[in-house]
Amino acid sequence: MTTTINLTLKVWRQKGHAVKGGLETYPARHISTDMSFLEMLDVVNEQLTLNGKDPIAFDHDCREGICGMCGAVVNGRPHGPEKGTTLCQLHMRHFSDGDTIVVEPWRSRAFPVIKDLVTDRSALDKIIQAGGYVSVNTGSAPEANTILISQETAELAMDSAACIGCGACVAACPNGSSMLFTGAKVSQLALLPQGKPEAATRTAKMVRTMDACGFGNCANEMECEAECPKEISITHIARLNREFIKTGFLS
């Protein structure tokens, strides 16, 4: 038997980066506990539209927890209260009838608000464009055993590659740092033989771009690891720091 709950939403509404925003209150009635958080917002938006009001703007795409598009701060926590869960995979069964839920966008100087819960996270794309790749000649795929990689190294690289670039680490950090994101992307390539030829220039360019985009510095608060939906470890920040130190010894 499907259970339904009634909620009160306090949602951040803002028409643009240069416009002052604020929290507005909306009822969410007869919400199935089988719904995801985004499906709940769909129901609220449908009612707002029927009432002739502007629906709540929020990011979404795959709704399967792999694209990194969705994201909002729910009751003070990026992606909500469940560990290792994206907003689109957060189900309403984790809330109780009568709850008041506060929903806000990512808060960071590097993520200006576009509208309501939608922020411009293109700064993360700029970090990738600066060096998050390897330069290779195109052609047919090489034979798998051409370059031997140990199981341990492959697993570490895969762990860092799990980052979906949602920006929750930035939203969780008191300084708005993107060190966990950048560290994961640097680790992903630095651990593998294919990434070593460009390791120094890659790290220097990505860190320089990260600073230019307005992200803050890491203070080892560890909120980023705690709120990351893919549970990326802060050990990748340590590897980023080591790789960056190495760049100072190269002329």
MIDO-904789 format. One line per 3 residues: their letters; for each residue x, y, z of C-alpha. Coordinates in steps of 0.05 Angstrom, whole numbers, plus 5000, padded with zeros to 4 digits. Layout:
<sites>
a	X/Y/Z | ...
</sites>
This chain:
<sites>
mtt	5000/5000/5000 | 5028/5068/4979 | 5037/5118/5035
tin	5027/5192/5023 | 5052/5250/5064 | 5039/5325/5068
ltl	5098/5372/5070 | 5114/5446/5074 | 5169/5470/5026
kvw	5210/5532/5036 | 5243/5542/4968 | 5294/5593/4947
rqk	5266/5635/4890 | 5312/5682/4851 | 5302/5708/4780
gha	5375/5718/4765 | 5446/5728/4793 | 5438/5804/4798
vkg	5369/5800/4830 | 5357/5792/4904 | 5324/5725/4922
gle	5288/5696/4981 | 5252/5636/5010 | 5179/5625/4991
typ	5132/5574/5023 | 5093/5523/4984 | 5049/5464/5006
arh	5065/5395/4979 | 5003/5353/4989 | 4991/5278/4980
ist	5063/5263/4962 | 5076/5189/4952 | 5135/5163/4993
dms	5155/5123/4931 | 5171/5188/4894 | 5240/5217/4886
fle	5254/5287/4910 | 5252/5313/4839 | 5186/5278/4825
mld	5159/5313/4886 | 5182/5380/4857 | 5148/5361/4792
vvn	5082/5352/4829 | 5091/5420/4864 | 5108/5453/4797
eql	5046/5423/4764 | 5002/5455/4817 | 5039/5521/4812
tln	5028/5521/4737 | 4954/5506/4745 | 4950/5565/4793
gkd	4982/5610/4741 | 5048/5617/4780 | 5119/5609/4757
pia	5144/5538/4769 | 5207/5525/4809 | 5269/5521/4765
fdh	5316/5463/4781 | 5369/5423/4744 | 5358/5351/4723
dcr	5373/5303/4666 | 5382/5228/4673 | 5349/5221/4742
egi	5390/5158/4752 | 5446/5187/4795 | 5500/5187/4742
cgm	5497/5252/4702 | 5514/5303/4757 | 5461/5352/4733
cga	5415/5353/4793 | 5433/5386/4858 | 5404/5429/4913
vvn	5416/5439/4987 | 5361/5404/5027 | 5356/5424/5100
grp	5427/5449/5098 | 5458/5388/5064 | 5477/5382/4990
hgp	5433/5327/4958 | 5396/5318/5023 | 5404/5275/5086
ekg	5422/5207/5055 | 5495/5189/5048 | 5521/5171/4979
ttl	5456/5194/4945 | 5442/5244/4890 | 5381/5289/4895
cql	5345/5251/4840 | 5355/5186/4878 | 5333/5214/4945
hmr	5264/5185/4959 | 5208/5218/4999 | 5205/5158/5047
hfs	5263/5190/5083 | 5218/5247/5104 | 5158/5246/5152
dgd	5088/5272/5147 | 5085/5345/5168 | 5159/5360/5156
tiv	5182/5428/5134 | 5237/5422/5081 | 5283/5480/5063
vep	5310/5476/4991 | 5365/5522/4968 | 5415/5525/4910
wrs	5489/5511/4914 | 5523/5568/4951 | 5589/5589/4920
raf	5619/5651/4888 | 5641/5606/4830 | 5568/5581/4820
pvi	5525/5643/4806 | 5450/5631/4809 | 5416/5629/4742
kdl	5346/5620/4769 | 5317/5591/4833 | 5355/5526/4846
vtd	5394/5528/4780 | 5466/5551/4785 | 5520/5561/4732
rsa	5570/5505/4745 | 5609/5517/4681 | 5670/5534/4723
ldk	5679/5459/4733 | 5679/5450/4657 | 5734/5503/4652
iiq	5777/5463/4700 | 5769/5401/4656 | 5783/5441/4593
agg	5847/5467/4624 | 5878/5398/4630 | 5831/5342/4647
yvs	5849/5300/4587 | 5907/5263/4553 | 5934/5280/4484
vnt	5937/5218/4441 | 5933/5201/4367 | 5865/5176/4347
gsa	5856/5108/4316 | 5830/5039/4333 | 5828/5018/4406
pea	5894/4989/4430 | 5898/4917/4454 | 5879/4915/4528
nti	5945/4885/4551 | 5991/4933/4513 | 6001/4975/4576
lis	5998/4932/4639 | 5965/4965/4699 | 5960/4933/4767
qet	5891/4917/4796 | 5903/4963/4855 | 5922/5022/4811
ael	5863/5010/4765 | 5815/5008/4824 | 5843/5073/4852
amd	5837/5107/4784 | 5766/5081/4777 | 5747/5107/4846
saa	5768/5177/4826 | 5735/5171/4758 | 5668/5158/4794
cig	5663/5234/4805 | 5602/5260/4767 | 5620/5334/4773
cga	5555/5354/4808 | 5589/5407/4852 | 5563/5381/4919
cva	5634/5384/4946 | 5637/5458/4930 | 5568/5471/4961
acp	5588/5433/5024 | 5655/5468/5034 | 5656/5530/5079
ngs	5707/5560/5031 | 5671/5539/4967 | 5732/5498/4947
sml	5733/5452/4887 | 5794/5414/4911 | 5758/5347/4916
ftg	5731/5353/4844 | 5799/5375/4817 | 5836/5324/4858
akv	5792/5268/4832 | 5803/5289/4760 | 5878/5296/4770
sql	5882/5228/4805 | 5843/5194/4751 | 5898/5210/4700
all	5960/5215/4745 | 5952/5144/4768 | 5952/5115/4698
pqg	6012/5110/4650 | 5974/5147/4596 | 5968/5208/4640
kpe	6040/5214/4664 | 6072/5251/4603 | 6027/5312/4615
aat	6021/5305/4690 | 6059/5369/4710 | 6028/5416/4659
rta	5959/5386/4672 | 5961/5398/4747 | 5989/5468/4740
kmv	5936/5489/4689 | 5878/5459/4727 | 5899/5490/4794
rtm	5910/5558/4760 | 5841/5554/4728 | 5809/5533/4793
dac	5837/5595/4827 | 5817/5640/4770 | 5745/5615/4773
gfg	5738/5640/4844 | 5738/5575/4883 | 5764/5579/4955
nca	5821/5541/4987 | 5816/5473/5021 | 5818/5477/5097
nem	5812/5402/5109 | 5742/5408/5138 | 5722/5343/5103
ece	5650/5364/5089 | 5664/5351/5015 | 5678/5277/5027
aec	5618/5271/5074 | 5569/5301/5023 | 5597/5273/4958
pke	5543/5228/4927 | 5597/5182/4900 | 5636/5183/4965
isi	5701/5207/4933 | 5757/5205/4985 | 5797/5266/5006
thi	5860/5225/4993 | 5853/5251/4922 | 5863/5321/4949
arl	5929/5297/4980 | 5949/5269/4912 | 5931/5335/4878
nre	5976/5371/4928 | 6033/5323/4915 | 6026/5330/4840
fik	6024/5406/4846 | 6087/5406/4889 | 6122/5366/4835
tgf	6108/5421/4784 | 6154/5467/4824 | 6214/5422/4811
ls	6205/5422/4736 | 6234/5476/4692
</sites>
